[in-house]
């Protein structure tokens, strides 16, 4: 060992100190445990600053954000916060499709008026989209579909499910907002194939489709 220390230019005393078993850092171990506990309490959403505050206030253990960040790296945990959802703005108002429903939500029989809308759901890693078809008579969903893209294929699948489950009804009025997934050629062809009449809300007026807004409990109104 003396020869190896001379070859690598390492003092023997330094080598002996390096080989000496090190005592565990009890304080650091406790803080690691508290960081892990705070992260689990937050559902995995808390970052280093929040965790440091939680540990300091809850357990009266002084912990800075920088040390909290280092301990998080040692524990291989990160802040997984829900991303903000962004919708692309639509184009011009579709004046070629009238608002035939005109807020006449009190229908007298099933399969007279259906409403549709799309909402978004955070799955933990990305946004998923849920399209629902609602029968205004019972205010219950009659068709739905989920996808990772809010496109016409998604809304068409929900419409197809409703049409098949309800026994291929005819002369149904379908009402929705002016989203491109409802005004596209693909979707309008599906309505024509099922012999349905299309009605859409006025641009920027959520009250024209309030039954669907209420069903999703949206706050846009």
N, CA, C and O of each residue as an XYZ file, in Angstrom:
884
protein
N       0.832     -1.204      0.000
C       0.000      0.000      0.000
C       0.866      1.253      0.000
O       0.515      2.275     -0.591
N       2.042      1.144      0.699
C       2.971      2.267      0.719
C       3.457      2.607     -0.674
O       3.607      3.777     -1.025
N       3.704      1.559     -1.476
C       4.166      1.777     -2.854
C       3.079      2.430     -3.697
O       3.366      3.341     -4.472
N       1.820      1.973     -3.557
C       0.718      2.543     -4.328
C       0.487      4.009     -3.975
O       0.214      4.828     -4.853
N       0.597      4.337     -2.680
C       0.421      5.728     -2.275
C       1.521      6.602     -2.872
O       1.264      7.744     -3.253
N       2.759      6.070     -2.957
C       3.848      6.837     -3.547
C       3.636      7.015     -5.055
O       3.915      8.080     -5.607
N       3.139      5.958     -5.715
C       2.912      6.047     -7.163
C       1.844      7.092     -7.493
O       2.016      7.898     -8.408
N       0.738      7.070     -6.738
C      -0.378      7.988     -7.010
C      -0.247      9.308     -6.251
O      -1.155     10.138     -6.283
N       0.884      9.501     -5.570
C       1.161     10.762     -4.863
C       0.060     11.072     -3.854
O      -0.457     12.188     -3.794
N      -0.287     10.053     -3.059
C      -1.304     10.202     -2.028
C      -0.657      9.936     -0.680
O       0.036      8.933     -0.507
N      -0.879     10.831      0.275
C      -0.330     10.627      1.608
C      -1.008      9.434      2.279
O      -2.216      9.235      2.149
N      -0.208      8.644      3.000
C      -0.762      7.465      3.645
C      -1.791      7.854      4.709
O      -2.771      7.140      4.926
N      -1.562      8.987      5.368
C      -2.526      9.421      6.379
C      -3.870      9.771      5.732
O      -4.926      9.517      6.313
N      -3.828     10.358      4.518
C      -5.076     10.686      3.803
C      -5.802      9.412      3.403
O      -7.028      9.334      3.482
N      -5.036      8.413      2.972
C      -5.654      7.142      2.583
C      -6.309      6.466      3.784
O      -7.407      5.921      3.676
N      -5.611      6.506      4.955
C      -6.178      5.879      6.147
C      -7.452      6.615      6.586
O      -8.414      5.997      7.043
N      -7.436      7.952      6.436
C      -8.645      8.714      6.799
C      -9.807      8.373      5.865
O     -10.961      8.304      6.287
N      -9.476      8.160      4.576
C     -10.519      7.822      3.587
C     -11.101      6.437      3.874
O     -12.295      6.209      3.677
N     -10.259      5.518      4.337
C     -10.703      4.156      4.628
C     -11.459      4.057      5.942
O     -12.185      3.087      6.161
N     -11.303      5.037      6.817
C     -11.956      4.964      8.124
C     -13.474      5.029      7.941
O     -13.966      5.912      7.240
N     -14.215      4.123      8.550
C     -15.678      4.151      8.401
C     -16.262      5.460      8.919
O     -15.901      5.937      9.995
N     -17.156      6.022      8.147
C     -17.735      7.323      8.479
C     -19.038      7.122      9.241
O     -19.833      6.241      8.914
N     -19.242      7.945     10.254
C     -20.459      7.873     11.055
C     -21.619      8.493     10.262
O     -21.431      9.502      9.582
N     -22.785      7.912     10.345
C     -23.927      8.457      9.598
C     -24.337      9.824     10.144
O     -24.272     10.077     11.346
N     -24.759     10.696      9.230
C     -25.220     12.036      9.600
C     -26.694     11.920     10.004
O     -27.581     11.899      9.151
N     -26.941     11.845     11.321
C     -28.294     11.635     11.819
C     -29.205     12.786     11.424
O     -30.347     12.558     11.023
N     -28.722     14.015     11.530
C     -29.550     15.190     11.217
C     -29.952     15.189      9.745
O     -31.103     15.479      9.417
N     -29.025     14.871      8.870
C     -29.332     14.840      7.442
C     -30.322     13.719      7.124
O     -31.210     13.887      6.287
N     -30.166     12.587      7.791
C     -31.082     11.467      7.573
C     -32.509     11.843      7.975
O     -33.470     11.493      7.290
N     -32.633     12.559      9.094
C     -33.956     12.989      9.550
C     -34.570     13.954      8.542
O     -35.755     13.855      8.222
N     -33.770     14.877      8.049
C     -34.284     15.854      7.083
C     -34.675     15.183      5.773
O     -35.651     15.582      5.136
N     -33.928     14.176      5.372
C     -34.302     13.421      4.165
C     -35.672     12.769      4.343
O     -36.502     12.781      3.434
N     -35.891     12.206      5.518
C     -37.167     11.558      5.792
C     -38.306     12.583      5.793
O     -39.394     12.302      5.289
N     -38.060     13.756      6.351
C     -39.087     14.798      6.395
C     -39.377     15.356      4.999
O     -40.521     15.685      4.687
N     -38.361     15.461      4.177
C     -38.550     15.917      2.791
C     -39.413     14.931      2.022
O     -40.323     15.324      1.292
N     -39.122     13.652      2.189
C     -39.915     12.622      1.514
C     -41.357     12.648      1.992
O     -42.280     12.500      1.191
N     -41.559     12.836      3.298
C     -42.916     12.884      3.847
C     -43.691     14.087      3.302
O     -44.854     13.957      2.921
N     -43.043     15.261      3.265
C     -43.707     16.470      2.760
C     -44.052     16.328      1.296
O     -45.110     16.783      0.862
N     -43.182     15.706      0.530
C     -43.439     15.514     -0.901
C     -44.637     14.584     -1.106
O     -45.463     14.823     -1.987
N     -44.732     13.546     -0.312
C     -45.874     12.625     -0.420
C     -47.177     13.300      0.002
O     -48.220     13.070     -0.609
N     -47.122     14.133      1.044
C     -48.324     14.850      1.490
C     -48.839     15.771      0.392
O     -50.050     15.922      0.227
N     -47.928     16.391     -0.362
C     -48.327     17.311     -1.429
C     -48.796     16.598     -2.684
O     -49.186     17.243     -3.657
N     -48.762     15.280     -2.672
C     -49.151     14.542     -3.864
C     -48.115     14.600     -4.958
O     -48.425     14.372     -6.127
N     -46.882     14.903     -4.588
C     -45.805     14.975     -5.580
C     -45.730     16.293     -6.304
O     -44.970     16.418     -7.265
N     -46.496     17.289     -5.876
C     -46.525     18.564     -6.594
C     -45.607     19.619     -5.998
O     -45.276     20.593     -6.675
N     -45.185     19.449     -4.745
C     -44.393     20.476     -4.070
C     -42.965     20.503     -4.587
O     -42.370     19.460     -4.858
N     -42.421     21.714     -4.721
C     -41.034     21.891     -5.095
C     -40.171     22.115     -3.874
O     -40.647     22.003     -2.744
N     -38.876     22.438     -4.095
C     -37.935     22.578     -2.997
C     -38.341     23.700     -2.047
O     -38.250     23.538     -0.830
N     -38.792     24.850     -2.590
C     -39.174     25.965     -1.728
C     -40.360     25.598     -0.837
O     -40.355     25.876      0.363
N     -41.379     24.969     -1.435
C     -42.572     24.592     -0.667
C     -42.244     23.536      0.379
O     -42.709     23.615      1.516
N     -41.442     22.548     -0.007
C     -41.074     21.492      0.941
C     -40.285     22.067      2.116
O     -40.499     21.669      3.261
N     -39.382     22.995      1.840
C     -38.604     23.618      2.915
C     -39.529     24.345      3.885
O     -39.335     24.276      5.099
N     -40.531     25.039      3.357
C     -41.487     25.746      4.209
C     -42.324     24.765      5.021
O     -42.560     24.979      6.210
N     -42.778     23.678      4.371
C     -43.592     22.692      5.059
C     -42.827     22.049      6.211
O     -43.366     21.911      7.309
N     -41.585     21.657      5.975
C     -40.789     20.994      7.009
C     -40.503     21.951      8.156
O     -40.570     21.569      9.324
N     -40.181     23.207      7.817
C     -39.850     24.197      8.854
C     -41.062     24.517      9.719
O     -40.949     24.582     10.943
N     -42.219     24.716      9.095
C     -43.409     25.126      9.844
C     -44.073     23.965     10.581
O     -44.569     24.132     11.695
N     -44.079     22.781      9.948
C     -44.790     21.649     10.533
C     -43.986     20.953     11.623
O     -44.527     20.613     12.675
N     -42.699     20.741     11.373
C     -41.871     19.976     12.301
C     -40.876     20.844     13.083
O     -40.107     20.338     13.901
N     -40.901     22.163     12.820
C     -39.997     23.082     13.514
C     -38.537     22.676     13.319
O     -37.710     22.789     14.224
N     -38.251     22.202     12.108
C     -36.886     21.828     11.743
C     -36.416     22.801     10.662
O     -37.022     22.893      9.595
N     -35.352     23.512     10.943
C     -34.864     24.514     10.007
C     -34.319     23.843      8.748
O     -33.401     23.024      8.804
N     -34.908     24.212      7.617
C     -34.496     23.615      6.343
C     -34.588     24.682      5.252
O     -35.652     25.262      5.034
N     -33.484     24.934      4.578
C     -33.452     25.897      3.484
C     -33.845     25.251      2.164
O     -33.815     24.029      2.024
N     -34.215     26.088      1.194
C     -34.655     25.563     -0.093
C     -33.529     24.866     -0.834
O     -33.779     23.904     -1.560
N     -32.268     25.337     -0.667
C     -31.152     24.726     -1.391
C     -30.866     23.323     -0.868
O     -30.639     22.399     -1.649
N     -30.877     23.166      0.460
C     -30.675     21.831      1.024
C     -31.850     20.932      0.675
O     -31.667     19.748      0.394
N     -33.068     21.494      0.692
C     -34.236     20.701      0.300
C     -34.094     20.198     -1.128
O     -34.442     19.055     -1.425
N     -33.580     21.054     -2.016
C     -33.360     20.636     -3.401
C     -32.326     19.523     -3.518
O     -32.499     18.595     -4.308
N     -31.252     19.611     -2.735
C     -30.227     18.564     -2.760
C     -30.772     17.238     -2.241
O     -30.495     16.174     -2.795
N     -31.553     17.324     -1.166
C     -32.131     16.100     -0.599
C     -33.141     15.479     -1.563
O     -33.255     14.256     -1.642
N     -33.878     16.327     -2.302
C     -34.807     15.801     -3.309
C     -34.046     15.053     -4.401
O     -34.499     14.007     -4.866
N     -32.898     15.582     -4.811
C     -32.081     14.897     -5.817
C     -31.577     13.556     -5.294
O     -31.560     12.561     -6.018
N     -31.164     13.544     -4.017
C     -30.704     12.285     -3.428
C     -31.827     11.259     -3.373
O     -31.594     10.065     -3.561
N     -33.054     11.731     -3.113
C     -34.213     10.841     -3.039
C     -34.809     10.533     -4.405
O     -35.717      9.710     -4.520
N     -34.296     11.193     -5.437
C     -34.763     11.040     -6.820
C     -36.265     11.351     -6.897
O     -37.044     10.560     -7.429
N     -36.655     12.507     -6.361
C     -38.035     12.964     -6.454
C     -38.035     14.357     -7.056
O     -37.116     15.140     -6.819
N     -39.055     14.665     -7.829
C     -39.172     15.968     -8.471
C     -40.599     16.470     -8.320
O     -41.519     15.702     -8.036
N     -40.764     17.752     -8.511
C     -42.094     18.353     -8.461
C     -42.825     18.053     -9.756
O     -42.359     18.418    -10.835
N     -43.965     17.392     -9.654
C     -44.782     17.042    -10.825
C     -46.082     17.833    -10.741
O     -47.087     17.340    -10.228
N     -46.055     19.051    -11.243
C     -47.226     19.914    -11.180
C     -48.037     19.814    -12.459
O     -47.507     19.589    -13.547
N     -49.335     19.988    -12.291
C     -50.254     19.925    -13.433
C     -50.000     21.096    -14.369
O     -49.978     22.250    -13.941
N     -49.810     20.796    -15.635
C     -49.557     21.849    -16.599
C     -50.835     22.610    -16.931
O     -51.938     22.066    -16.876
N     -50.658     23.874    -17.275
C     -51.799     24.677    -17.672
C     -52.273     24.237    -19.044
O     -51.483     23.944    -19.941
N     -53.582     24.201    -19.171
C     -54.142     23.788    -20.450
C     -54.363     25.007    -21.331
O     -54.797     26.058    -20.859
N     -54.062     24.859    -22.610
C     -54.249     25.939    -23.565
C     -55.040     25.437    -24.755
O     -54.704     24.417    -25.358
N     -56.091     26.163    -25.084
C     -56.863     25.876    -26.276
C     -56.432     26.832    -27.372
O     -56.165     28.006    -27.112
N     -56.366     26.331    -28.592
C     -56.103     27.208    -29.722
C     -57.367     27.994    -30.057
O     -58.467     27.442    -30.078
N     -57.198     29.273    -30.315
C     -58.344     30.095    -30.669
C     -58.872     29.709    -32.036
O     -58.107     29.414    -32.953
N     -60.178     29.716    -32.160
C     -60.802     29.349    -33.427
C     -60.725     30.476    -34.437
O     -60.192     31.548    -34.151
N     -61.254     30.227    -35.605
C     -61.214     31.220    -36.665
C     -62.409     32.145    -36.593
O     -62.865     32.509    -35.508
N     -62.914     32.524    -37.756
C     -64.038     33.449    -37.814
C     -65.336     32.755    -37.408
O     -65.425     31.527    -37.396
N     -66.331     33.563    -37.079
C     -67.620     33.037    -36.666
C     -68.301     32.331    -37.832
O     -68.282     32.811    -38.966
N     -68.909     31.165    -37.530
C     -69.579     30.381    -38.565
C     -71.016     30.866    -38.715
O     -71.928     30.350    -38.069
N     -71.204     31.851    -39.566
C     -72.555     32.379    -39.776
C     -73.378     31.479    -40.690
O     -74.588     31.667    -40.822
N     -72.721     30.489    -41.331
C     -73.449     29.586    -42.226
C     -74.194     28.502    -41.458
O     -75.032     27.809    -42.035
N     -73.903     28.342    -40.153
C     -74.610     27.358    -39.326
C     -75.389     28.135    -38.271
O     -74.774     28.701    -37.367
N     -76.708     28.184    -38.348
C     -77.496     29.032    -37.444
C     -77.638     28.442    -36.036
O     -77.416     27.251    -35.820
N     -78.005     29.285    -35.110
C     -78.305     28.874    -33.740
C     -79.788     28.504    -33.668
O     -80.604     29.268    -33.153
N     -80.119     27.341    -34.182
C     -81.516     26.923    -34.260
C     -82.122     26.656    -32.882
O     -83.313     26.885    -32.675
N     -81.330     26.185    -31.963
C     -81.857     25.868    -30.635
C     -82.280     27.149    -29.895
O     -83.328     27.191    -29.251
N     -81.459     28.169    -30.001
C     -81.769     29.497    -29.444
C     -82.187     29.419    -27.971
O     -83.142     30.073    -27.552
N     -81.463     28.618    -27.202
C     -81.658     28.469    -25.753
C     -83.026     27.868    -25.374
O     -83.505     28.060    -24.257
N     -83.629     27.162    -26.291
C     -84.895     26.478    -25.972
C     -84.549     25.092    -25.428
O     -84.660     24.090    -26.133
N     -84.135     25.054    -24.185
C     -83.612     23.826    -23.596
C     -84.701     22.903    -23.054
O     -84.410     21.756    -22.718
N     -85.928     23.363    -22.962
C     -87.018     22.538    -22.418
C     -87.643     21.729    -23.550
O     -88.583     22.181    -24.203
N     -87.114     20.534    -23.773
C     -87.632     19.663    -24.833
C     -88.686     18.729    -24.257
O     -88.742     18.525    -23.044
N     -89.514     18.166    -25.112
C     -90.682     17.392    -24.652
C     -90.527     15.886    -24.818
O     -91.379     15.133    -24.346
N     -89.469     15.424    -25.473
C     -89.309     13.988    -25.663
C     -87.843     13.635    -25.872
O     -87.042     14.500    -26.225
N     -87.482     12.362    -25.656
C     -86.089     11.947    -25.870
C     -85.704     12.049    -27.337
O     -86.557     12.028    -28.224
N     -84.411     12.157    -27.573
C     -83.845     12.165    -28.926
C     -84.435     13.278    -29.787
O     -84.548     13.142    -31.006
N     -84.803     14.366    -29.145
C     -85.270     15.531    -29.882
C     -84.122     16.519    -30.107
O     -83.930     17.031    -31.210
N     -83.365     16.772    -29.036
C     -82.201     17.661    -29.120
C     -81.053     17.039    -28.335
O     -81.211     16.669    -27.171
N     -79.909     16.929    -28.978
C     -78.683     16.504    -28.314
C     -77.723     17.681    -28.268
O     -77.698     18.512    -29.176
N     -76.943     17.746    -27.215
C     -75.898     18.765    -27.089
C     -74.543     18.063    -26.965
O     -74.448     16.937    -26.477
N     -73.523     18.745    -27.410
C     -72.181     18.163    -27.327
C     -71.152     19.185    -26.890
O     -71.303     20.384    -27.122
N     -70.107     18.691    -26.257
C     -68.997     19.553    -25.856
C     -67.801     18.670    -25.532
O     -67.927     17.453    -25.399
N     -66.633     19.308    -25.407
C     -65.382     18.599    -25.107
C     -64.739     19.255    -23.904
O     -64.672     20.482    -23.829
N     -64.268     18.460    -22.968
C     -63.520     18.971    -21.832
C     -62.174     18.270    -21.772
O     -61.947     17.292    -22.483
N     -61.279     18.768    -20.924
C     -59.931     18.204    -20.817
C     -59.693     17.684    -19.409
O     -60.208     18.234    -18.436
N     -58.897     16.607    -19.311
C     -58.617     15.945    -18.039
C     -57.118     15.687    -17.953
O     -56.529     15.149    -18.890
N     -56.500     16.063    -16.844
C     -55.073     15.821    -16.639
C     -54.871     14.382    -16.176
O     -55.439     13.967    -15.166
N     -54.061     13.620    -16.914
C     -53.871     12.201    -16.616
C     -52.640     11.930    -15.767
O     -52.367     10.781    -15.419
N     -51.896     12.977    -15.431
C     -50.675     12.784    -14.664
C     -49.437     13.025    -15.481
O     -48.397     13.387    -14.931
N     -49.520     12.832    -16.789
C     -48.375     13.064    -17.662
C     -48.739     13.921    -18.876
O     -47.867     14.552    -19.473
N     -50.010     13.945    -19.239
C     -50.456     14.726    -20.391
C     -51.964     14.947    -20.292
O     -52.641     14.337    -19.464
N     -52.478     15.830    -21.149
C     -53.898     16.115    -21.174
C     -54.642     15.103    -22.031
O     -54.183     14.731    -23.111
N     -55.782     14.665    -21.546
C     -56.695     13.830    -22.329
C     -57.993     14.605    -22.518
O     -58.318     15.497    -21.735
N     -58.722     14.256    -23.561
C     -59.931     15.008    -23.914
C     -61.134     14.075    -23.935
O     -61.077     12.965    -24.465
N     -62.224     14.555    -23.343
C     -63.459     13.788    -23.231
C     -64.560     14.523    -23.987
O     -64.890     15.667    -23.673
N     -65.121     13.849    -24.987
C     -66.253     14.383    -25.737
C     -67.522     13.685    -25.257
O     -67.557     12.460    -25.138
N     -68.558     14.465    -24.982
C     -69.808     13.928    -24.446
C     -70.973     14.423    -25.284
O     -71.002     15.578    -25.710
N     -71.950     13.524    -25.519
C     -73.217     13.882    -26.158
C     -74.305     13.754    -25.107
O     -74.458     12.701    -24.488
N     -75.070     14.837    -24.905
C     -76.086     14.899    -23.864
C     -77.472     14.999    -24.485
O     -77.701     15.815    -25.377
N     -78.399     14.161    -24.009
C     -79.793     14.280    -24.432
C     -80.467     15.315    -23.541
O     -80.525     15.145    -22.323
N     -80.972     16.379    -24.139
C     -81.545     17.463    -23.353
C     -82.789     17.037    -22.573
O     -83.103     17.642    -21.548
N     -83.500     16.013    -23.035
C     -84.730     15.608    -22.354
C     -84.442     15.100    -20.941
O     -85.097     15.515    -19.985
N     -83.459     14.200    -20.809
C     -83.115     13.636    -19.498
C     -81.882     14.280    -18.892
O     -81.550     14.032    -17.733
N     -81.193     15.120    -19.686
C     -79.948     15.746    -19.236
C     -78.922     14.698    -18.800
O     -78.189     14.892    -17.831
N     -78.887     13.581    -19.536
C     -77.925     12.516    -19.259
C     -77.120     12.209    -20.513
O     -77.632     12.329    -21.626
N     -75.858     11.811    -20.340
C     -75.038     11.496    -21.513
C     -75.521     10.237    -22.222
O     -75.872      9.244    -21.585
N     -75.533     10.295    -23.532
C     -75.921      9.135    -24.337
C     -74.762      8.652    -25.201
O     -74.868      7.619    -25.862
N     -73.664      9.387    -25.198
C     -72.486      8.974    -25.956
C     -71.266      9.719    -25.465
O     -71.366     10.862    -25.017
N     -70.112      9.074    -25.548
C     -68.877      9.719    -25.110
C     -67.688      9.034    -25.754
O     -67.795      7.913    -26.252
N     -66.556      9.717    -25.737
C     -65.311      9.171    -26.267
C     -64.149      9.946    -25.672
O     -64.291     11.118    -25.323
N     -62.994      9.290    -25.555
C     -61.795      9.940    -25.022
C     -60.653      9.790    -26.001
O     -60.564      8.805    -26.735
N     -59.769     10.796    -26.000
C     -58.625     10.787    -26.901
C     -57.587     11.760    -26.365
O     -57.873     12.558    -25.472
N     -56.373     11.687    -26.918
C     -55.333     12.647    -26.564
C     -55.312     13.833    -27.519
O     -54.431     14.687    -27.426
N     -56.270     13.892    -28.431
C     -56.349     15.004    -29.373
C     -57.798     15.467    -29.470
O     -58.683     14.645    -29.707
N     -58.066     16.771    -29.292
C     -59.442     17.281    -29.375
C     -59.831     17.571    -30.818
O     -59.996     18.729    -31.200
N     -59.978     16.523    -31.617
C     -60.232     16.709    -33.030
C     -61.607     16.172    -33.414
O     -62.364     15.707    -32.562
N     -61.916     16.241    -34.704
C     -63.223     15.799    -35.192
C     -63.408     14.298    -35.067
O     -64.537     13.822    -34.945
N     -62.324     13.550    -35.095
C     -62.425     12.098    -34.929
C     -62.957     11.761    -33.532
O     -63.741     10.826    -33.372
N     -62.528     12.525    -32.528
C     -62.998     12.306    -31.161
C     -64.493     12.594    -31.048
O     -65.240     11.764    -30.531
N     -64.938     13.750    -31.520
C     -66.347     14.113    -31.400
C     -67.227     13.212    -32.261
O     -68.369     12.925    -31.903
N     -66.687     12.766    -33.404
C     -67.464     11.866    -34.256
C     -67.676     10.513    -33.593
O     -68.730      9.899    -33.763
N     -66.686     10.040    -32.838
C     -66.835      8.770    -32.131
C     -67.917      8.873    -31.055
O     -68.715      7.952    -30.881
N     -67.939      9.996    -30.333
C     -68.980     10.185    -29.317
C     -70.358     10.234    -29.959
O     -71.318      9.677    -29.424
N     -70.457     10.904    -31.113
C     -71.740     10.984    -31.818
C     -72.169      9.612    -32.319
O     -73.344      9.256    -32.223
N     -71.233      8.844    -32.851
C     -71.557      7.505    -33.352
C     -72.055      6.603    -32.221
O     -73.007      5.843    -32.396
N     -71.407      6.693    -31.070
C     -71.836      5.888    -29.925
C     -73.268      6.245    -29.527
O     -74.082      5.355    -29.282
N     -73.579      7.537    -29.461
C     -74.929      7.965    -29.096
C     -75.949      7.490    -30.123
O     -77.025      7.015    -29.759
N     -75.618      7.616    -31.392
C     -76.543      7.238    -32.467
C     -76.839      5.744    -32.430
O     -77.979      5.329    -32.637
N     -75.817      4.934    -32.167
C     -76.011      3.481    -32.136
C     -76.735      3.040    -30.865
O     -77.615      2.181    -30.925
N     -76.378      3.619    -29.714
C     -77.020      3.217    -28.469
C     -78.489      3.618    -28.410
O     -79.289      2.948    -27.757
N     -78.844      4.700    -29.085
C     -80.222      5.176    -29.060
C     -81.071      4.603    -30.197
O     -82.196      5.052    -30.419
N     -80.543      3.627    -30.907
C     -81.325      2.928    -31.917
C     -81.493      3.677    -33.221
O     -82.543      3.585    -33.857
N     -80.467      4.425    -33.635
C     -80.461      5.129    -34.918
C     -81.635      6.102    -35.059
O     -82.403      5.991    -36.014
N     -81.791      7.052    -34.132
C     -82.905      8.002    -34.238
C     -82.716      8.958    -35.414
O     -81.595      9.192    -35.866
N     -83.820      9.500    -35.896
C     -83.780     10.437    -37.020
C     -84.353     11.780    -36.588
O     -85.074     11.888    -35.596
N     -84.009     12.790    -37.363
C     -84.502     14.153    -37.149
C     -84.122     14.685    -35.763
O     -84.907     15.379    -35.119
N     -82.919     14.353    -35.320
C     -82.405     14.875    -34.062
C     -81.676     16.189    -34.345
O     -80.937     16.284    -35.325
N     -81.873     17.179    -33.518
C     -81.104     18.412    -33.623
C     -79.876     18.284    -32.724
O     -79.989     17.970    -31.539
N     -78.710     18.530    -33.302
C     -77.470     18.462    -32.514
C     -76.927     19.876    -32.344
O     -76.684     20.586    -33.320
N     -76.740     20.272    -31.078
C     -76.287     21.629    -30.765
C     -74.926     21.580    -30.076
O     -74.680     20.708    -29.243
N     -74.051     22.507    -30.420
C     -72.716     22.575    -29.824
C     -72.192     23.999    -29.936
O     -72.877     24.893    -30.435
N     -70.960     24.194    -29.459
C     -70.308     25.484    -29.655
C     -69.662     25.519    -31.041
O     -69.880     24.621    -31.855
N     -68.873     26.553    -31.301
C     -68.285     26.724    -32.623
C     -66.883     26.132    -32.736
O     -66.088     26.559    -33.573
N     -66.584     25.145    -31.886
C     -65.277     24.501    -31.984
C     -65.066     23.839    -33.332
O     -66.008     23.333    -33.942
N     -63.829     23.844    -33.792
C     -63.533     23.287    -35.116
C     -63.847     21.802    -35.201
O     -64.096     21.285    -36.290
N     -63.837     21.101    -34.054
C     -64.155     19.674    -34.066
C     -65.648     19.424    -34.264
O     -66.069     18.282    -34.446
N     -66.457     20.502    -34.229
C     -67.894     20.381    -34.519
C     -68.284     21.022    -35.846
O     -69.331     20.701    -36.408
N     -67.452     21.920    -36.345
C     -67.790     22.620    -37.594
C     -66.986     22.122    -38.782
O     -67.129     22.642    -39.889
N     -66.142     21.121    -38.567
C     -65.327     20.598    -39.664
C     -66.185     19.830    -40.668
O     -67.311     19.429    -40.373
N     -65.630     19.640    -41.845
C     -66.347     18.897    -42.885
C     -66.608     17.465    -42.433
O     -67.681     16.920    -42.688
N     -65.629     16.852    -41.759
C     -65.786     15.460    -41.306
C     -66.975     15.320    -40.362
O     -67.754     14.373    -40.470
N     -67.108     16.261    -39.443
C     -68.199     16.141    -38.474
C     -69.549     16.460    -39.107
O     -70.547     15.805    -38.808
N     -69.582     17.446    -39.965
C     -70.841     17.804    -40.611
C     -71.315     16.683    -41.539
O     -72.517     16.475    -41.702
N     -70.374     15.966    -42.141
C     -70.749     14.809    -42.955
C     -71.347     13.708    -42.097
O     -72.273     13.019    -42.526
N     -70.820     13.535    -40.875
C     -71.381     12.535    -39.957
C     -72.805     12.902    -39.574
O     -73.671     12.029    -39.517
N     -73.064     14.180    -39.308
C     -74.429     14.621    -38.996
C     -75.369     14.390    -40.178
O     -76.513     13.976    -39.994
N     -74.884     14.657    -41.390
C     -75.697     14.441    -42.595
C     -76.004     12.946    -42.762
O     -77.109     12.569    -43.150
N     -75.013     12.108    -42.465
C     -75.193     10.662    -42.600
C     -76.224     10.148    -41.608
O     -76.980      9.230    -41.924
N     -76.265     10.727    -40.411
C     -77.223     10.299    -39.396
C     -78.546     11.070    -39.491
O     -79.425     10.907    -38.645
N     -78.680     11.906    -40.521
C     -79.899     12.690    -40.771
C     -80.236     13.591    -39.577
O     -81.377     13.637    -39.117
N     -79.228     14.297    -39.094
C     -79.398     15.220    -37.980
C     -79.270     16.663    -38.457
O     -78.593     16.942    -39.446
N     -79.918     17.562    -37.754
C     -79.846     18.985    -38.045
C     -78.854     19.638    -37.095
O     -78.904     19.410    -35.886
N     -77.957     20.448    -37.637
C     -76.919     21.050    -36.798
C     -77.301     22.456    -36.357
O     -77.842     23.249    -37.127
N     -77.003     22.738    -35.096
C     -77.203     24.060    -34.520
C     -75.966     24.388    -33.692
O     -75.447     23.522    -32.988
N     -75.491     25.620    -33.766
C     -74.307     25.993    -32.986
C     -74.558     27.295    -32.234
O     -75.364     28.132    -32.640
N     -73.839     27.432    -31.126
C     -73.940     28.637    -30.308
C     -73.315     29.825    -31.017
O     -72.515     29.670    -31.939
N     -73.689     31.000    -30.575
C     -73.023     32.185    -31.075
C     -71.604     32.244    -30.532
O     -71.333     31.754    -29.436
N     -70.722     32.829    -31.279
C     -69.319     32.862    -30.905
C     -69.128     33.608    -29.579
O     -69.615     34.725    -29.403
N     -68.406     32.964    -28.650
C     -68.094     33.579    -27.373
C     -69.262     33.683    -26.419
O     -69.197     34.442    -25.452
N     -70.351     32.925    -26.668
C     -71.522     32.995    -25.791
C     -71.780     31.609    -25.209
O     -72.470     30.791    -25.818
N     -71.223     31.351    -24.028
C     -71.332     30.017    -23.431
C     -72.751     29.720    -22.963
O     -73.107     28.554    -22.794
N     -73.575     30.757    -22.750
C     -74.941     30.509    -22.284
C     -75.780     29.817    -23.349
O     -76.793     29.195    -23.028
N     -75.373     29.915    -24.609
C     -76.128     29.239    -25.670
C     -76.009     27.721    -25.573
O     -76.810     26.993    -26.160
N     -75.010     27.245    -24.832
C     -74.846     25.804    -24.639
C     -74.704     25.503    -23.148
O     -73.902     24.662    -22.744
N     -75.497     26.205    -22.340
C     -75.362     26.123    -20.884
C     -75.611     24.733    -20.304
O     -74.994     24.412    -19.289
N     -76.481     23.874    -20.880
C     -76.615     22.524    -20.298
C     -75.296     21.750    -20.298
O     -74.999     21.029    -19.346
N     -74.508     21.900    -21.362
C     -73.221     21.209    -21.395
C     -72.228     21.874    -20.456
O     -71.437     21.190    -19.806
N     -72.260     23.191    -20.379
C     -71.374     23.899    -19.458
C     -71.670     23.475    -18.020
O     -70.754     23.289    -17.219
N     -72.931     23.328    -17.707
C     -73.314     22.905    -16.358
C     -72.908     21.455    -16.117
O     -72.483     21.106    -15.016
N     -73.036     20.616    -17.129
C     -72.674     19.208    -16.971
C     -71.193     19.074    -16.631
O     -70.824     18.264    -15.781
N     -70.341     19.862    -17.289
C     -68.911     19.815    -17.030
C     -68.501     20.725    -15.877
O     -67.339     20.737    -15.474
N     -69.467     21.493    -15.343
C     -69.197     22.426    -14.252
C     -68.073     23.388    -14.644
O     -67.159     23.636    -13.857
N     -68.146     23.916    -15.840
C     -67.119     24.838    -16.298
C     -67.302     26.198    -15.645
O     -68.405     26.581    -15.257
N     -66.187     26.919    -15.534
C     -66.221     28.252    -14.924
C     -66.043     29.354    -15.960
O     -65.796     30.506    -15.604
N     -66.165     29.009    -17.229
C     -65.921     30.000    -18.270
C     -67.028     31.019    -18.353
O     -66.828     32.098    -18.910
N     -68.209     30.702    -17.805
C     -69.316     31.645    -17.849
C     -69.192     32.678    -16.737
O     -70.042     33.560    -16.616
